[in-house]
Amino acid sequence: MSPWDFLADLANPDLAFLPKALAVATMSAIMCGVIGCYVVLRGMAFIGDAVAHAVFPGLAVAFVLSGSLVLGGTVAGVLTALLIAVVSQNRRLREDSVIGIFFVAAFAVGIVVISRAPGYAGSLQQFLFGSITGIPDSDLYVVAGTGVLLMLTTFLLHRGFVTVSLDRETARALGLRVFWLDVALYVLVTLAVVMAVQTIGNVLVLALLVTPASTARLLTERLAVMMWLAPSIGAAGALVGLYLSWSWDLPTGGTIVLTLAVVFLAACLLAPRHGLLARLAR
């Protein structure tokens, strides 16, 4: 399928789910790209994986009760993030240990809940790997509204996030409330993950959070540029991935992730300062 045919399908009223899927995928990629910059700077990719698993019981409960998947996933993810932030204050426990305990427990709860629902196998596959056909119009507005809220919050807390990411002790010495900044970041990660999980799936959503930001990290030394570059890479990957998946009848989530992975590998090889070829040329 040519790009022109793809554009024609996007404009086809009989394929109304396709532009909705593109809109949700693009907005989710932008949100994940922005928040992913802080995740990569702090070396906390594990928290993204934890949140992706933590939202699963909320999605499962919402599915069983025929409620909003977005609302269910958000509530479950935020509660788990708050628990992780609180329990992690115990200095005898490492943060990664606390995260591991909670995200495995949360995911197990989701498995148990969804197993009690009719159509267990199909619904589980939809949660784990995403679905471009099941996005209601209401969720499109929820994703857009959440995106605006997330961007505004990020703008207001950007300086604190960066300071904590670079040096937590310095942040404390400057009088910043590190605990509440951690909580805010966990909540923002949760919101970004919940918005993305419908299209790309629970299993693959970590890639949307980490891969564009990691690619941008290889391409620039400036944080401001990275904050613009990461969501742009994510949005482009979502567009190209959806086009390829629609053209060749491939799973949307997996195709988007593979597209972003190819871009990352190209950056690893060709980045002007940090790429493999640049290092060999020195």
C-alpha positions, 0 to 999 in steps of 0.5 A: 500500500502506498502512502497515498492509499493510506491517506485515502483510508484515513479519510474513508468514513467507513474506516473511522477507527483508523484516524482515531487510532492514529490520533491516540497513538500520536498523542500517546507517543508525544506524552510518553516522549516528554515524560520518558526524558525524565525516566531516561535521565534518572535511569528509572526505566524499571518504574515505567515497566512497573507502572505498565503492569500496575495499571493492568488490574484497573483495566481488568476491573473496568472491563469486568464492570463495563466501565472506563478503561482509562479511568480504571487504569489511572486509579490503579496506576496512581495508587500503586505509584503512591504505595511505591513512593511511600514504601521506598522511603524505608532506607532498608529497602532499595527502590527497585525491590519495592517496585518489583514487589508491587508491580508483580502483585498488581499484575497478578491481581489483574490476571485473576480478575480478568480470568473471571470475565467472559471472553477471557482469552480475547480480552487478555490479548487486547490488554497485553498487545493493544487494539486499534479497533476498540477505541471509543470516541470518549477516550479520544477526548480523554487522551487529549485532555490528559495530554494537555494536563500532563504537558502543563504539569510538566512545564510547571515542575520541569526545573524540580524534575531535572534537579532531582534527576541530576542530584537528589542530595543537591535537590534536598539541599536546595529545599526541594520536596524530593518525595512529592516530586517523585510522587508527581513524576510517578503519577505522570508516568502512570497517566502517559502509560494508561493513555498509550496502553490501548493502542500499543498494549500493556507488554510493549508500552515501556518501549514507547516511554523509553526508546524515543527518549533514549534515541534523543539522548544519543542525538543531542547534548542539550536537555531542551532539544531532547525534550522536543526531539523525543516526542517528535521521534515517538510521534513519527514512529507511531505514524510510520508504525501504523502505516506499516501495520495497516499496509501489511496486516501486522500487529500495530503495537509491535510494528510501532515498537519495531519502528522505534527500535530501528530508529534507535539502532540507526542513532546508535550507529550514526549519531554525530557524537555518540554513535558507533561510527563517530567513536571509531573515527576518533 
